[in-house]
Amino acid sequence: MTYKGVTDRYCRELELLDPVKIVNVDYLSLSDLKIILEIPIFAISINIVQICSMLLIPYSRRLVWDINSRGAAQSMWWVMQYIFEKKHKGNITFSGDKVPPDESAVVISNHRSFTDFYMLHSVAIRRNMLPHVKYFSKDSLKYIPFFGFGMWLMGMIFIKRNWTQDEGQLRKIFKTIKRYAAPIWVVNFVEGTRLTQKKLQEVNRIV
């Protein structure tokens, strides 16, 4: 299903699974720019919290998980969502089946652009699941300074896209999730990468 109405600065066309679509997005204002410029400071503050939380690993890995999920991840994502929906006036329409609150799920979505995260988080925040969203992520992302370190502490699921190499790690991760008995949304972008027209043409040529 294709939903149009997003400004070109985000993407020309957005394909998403129900129950969300963007109706309209305005351009950035000066107040938005000010907030965006403050984000690096906010991100560094979160990294400091994350580094301090590592001191607790020998005592309680579950506590470290909670600090970085309920504290760091939720705070960062809430600020980003606030900018998108409130400051940037991103109009989102919800439709389809009702999503129960506080319920674990495997979430499958297309991956067209960075905007996808706003769509998923718009549902998660309204179902009390924002701190519990965990993404399947490219293994290379964990080596990005600050960003990758934070993702690792938040419990993101890093994969190399090779079952032989990933099987053991995935079993370990899901065993941990089961042991913590915490609600979780495991998000999988089925394309495994952002889908662009060029990539689509390459796939069609191979097929």
C-alpha positions in Angstrom: 0.0 0.0 0.0 1.4 3.4 -0.9 0.7 6.6 1.0 1.5 10.0 -0.4 1.8 13.3 1.2 5.3 13.4 2.7 7.5 16.3 1.7 10.3 15.5 -0.7 12.9 16.3 2.0 11.8 13.0 3.7 10.8 10.8 0.8 8.8 11.0 -2.4 6.8 7.9 -1.7 6.3 5.9 1.5 5.1 2.3 1.7 4.0 1.1 5.1 1.9 -1.6 6.6 -1.3 -0.5 8.3 -2.2 0.9 10.8 -0.3 4.1 10.0 0.1 6.7 7.3 1.5 10.2 7.1 -1.0 12.8 5.8 1.0 16.0 5.9 4.4 17.3 7.0 5.5 20.9 7.1 9.0 22.2 6.7 11.3 22.8 9.6 10.9 26.1 11.5 13.6 28.0 13.4 12.4 26.6 16.7 12.7 23.0 15.2 16.3 23.8 14.1 17.1 25.0 17.7 15.9 21.7 19.1 17.8 19.7 16.5 21.0 21.5 17.4 20.4 20.6 21.0 20.1 16.9 20.2 23.9 16.2 20.1 24.1 17.6 23.7 21.2 15.4 24.7 22.7 12.4 23.0 26.0 12.9 24.7 24.2 13.1 28.1 22.5 9.8 27.3 25.8 8.2 26.5 27.2 9.3 29.8 24.2 7.6 31.5 24.9 4.5 29.5 28.5 4.4 30.4 27.7 4.8 34.1 25.1 2.0 33.8 27.9 -0.4 32.7 29.2 -0.3 36.2 26.1 -2.2 37.2 26.7 -5.1 34.8 28.4 -7.4 37.4 25.4 -6.9 39.7 22.3 -6.8 37.5 22.2 -7.1 33.7 18.5 -6.7 33.9 18.8 -3.4 35.6 21.3 -2.2 32.9 18.7 -3.4 30.3 16.0 -1.3 32.0 18.1 1.8 32.5 19.0 1.8 28.8 15.6 0.8 27.5 13.2 2.7 29.8 15.6 5.6 30.3 18.0 6.2 27.4 16.1 4.8 24.5 12.7 6.0 25.5 14.0 9.5 26.2 15.8 9.9 22.9 12.9 8.4 20.9 10.3 10.5 22.7 12.2 13.7 21.9 12.5 12.7 18.2 8.8 11.8 18.1 7.9 15.1 19.7 9.8 17.1 17.1 8.1 15.1 14.3 4.6 15.1 15.5 4.3 18.3 17.6 6.9 20.7 16.4 7.1 19.5 12.8 3.3 18.9 12.7 3.5 15.5 11.2 -0.1 14.4 10.8 -0.5 10.6 11.3 -3.7 8.7 10.7 -4.2 5.4 12.5 -6.4 2.6 10.9 -6.7 -1.1 10.9 -6.9 -3.6 13.7 -6.6 -2.3 17.3 -3.1 -3.0 18.7 -3.3 -4.1 22.4 -1.1 -2.1 24.8 1.8 -3.7 26.7 1.8 -6.8 24.5 4.8 -8.4 23.0 4.9 -8.8 19.2 7.0 -9.4 16.2 6.6 -6.3 14.0 7.2 -6.6 10.3 7.5 -3.5 8.2 8.8 -2.2 4.9 11.9 0.0 5.0 11.7 3.0 2.7 13.4 5.7 4.7 14.3 7.0 8.1 10.7 8.1 8.4 9.8 4.5 9.0 11.0 4.8 12.6 8.6 7.7 13.3 5.7 5.6 12.0 6.6 2.6 14.2 7.3 4.7 17.2 4.0 6.6 16.8 2.2 3.3 17.4 4.6 2.1 20.1 4.3 5.3 22.2 0.5 5.1 22.2 0.6 1.4 23.3 3.1 2.0 26.1 5.8 0.0 24.2 8.3 2.7 23.1 11.0 1.6 25.6 10.6 -2.0 24.5 11.2 -1.6 20.8 14.2 -3.7 19.6 15.3 -3.7 16.0 17.1 -6.3 14.0 20.2 -4.2 13.0 23.2 -4.5 10.7 26.2 -5.7 12.7 28.3 -2.9 11.3 26.1 -0.3 13.1 27.5 -1.3 16.5 30.9 0.1 15.5 29.6 3.6 14.9 31.0 5.8 17.7 28.6 6.6 20.5 25.6 5.5 18.4 26.5 1.9 18.1 27.6 1.6 21.7 24.2 3.0 22.8 22.3 0.5 20.5 24.2 -2.4 22.1 23.3 -1.3 25.6 19.7 -0.8 24.6 19.6 -4.5 23.5 19.3 -4.1 19.8 19.6 -7.3 17.9 22.7 -7.2 15.7 23.0 -9.6 12.8 25.5 -10.3 10.0 22.8 -11.6 7.6 24.4 -15.0 7.6 22.5 -17.7 9.4 25.7 -19.7 10.1 27.2 -16.7 11.9 24.0 -15.4 13.5 22.3 -18.5 14.8 24.3 -18.7 18.1 24.0 -15.0 18.8 20.2 -15.0 18.1 19.6 -18.0 20.4 21.5 -16.2 23.1 19.6 -12.9 22.7 16.2 -14.5 22.7 17.1 -16.7 25.7 17.9 -13.5 27.5 14.6 -11.9 26.4 12.7 -14.9 27.7 14.6 -14.9 31.0 13.8 -11.2 31.6 10.2 -11.8 30.8 9.9 -8.2 29.7 7.4 -7.0 27.0 9.1 -6.5 23.7 8.5 -5.5 20.1 11.0 -7.2 17.9 11.0 -5.1 14.6 12.1 -6.7 11.4 12.5 -4.7 8.2 12.0 -7.6 5.8 14.0 -6.0 2.9 17.0 -5.9 5.2 17.9 -2.5 3.9 16.2 0.8 2.8 14.3 0.1 -0.3 15.1 2.5 -3.1 14.1 2.6 -6.8 17.6 1.6 -7.8 17.7 -1.4 -5.4 14.3 -2.4 -6.6 15.4 -2.4 -10.2 18.5 -4.5 -9.3 16.3 -7.1 -7.6 13.9 -7.2 -10.5 16.8 -7.6 -12.9 18.1 -10.6 -10.9 14.7 -12.2 -10.6 
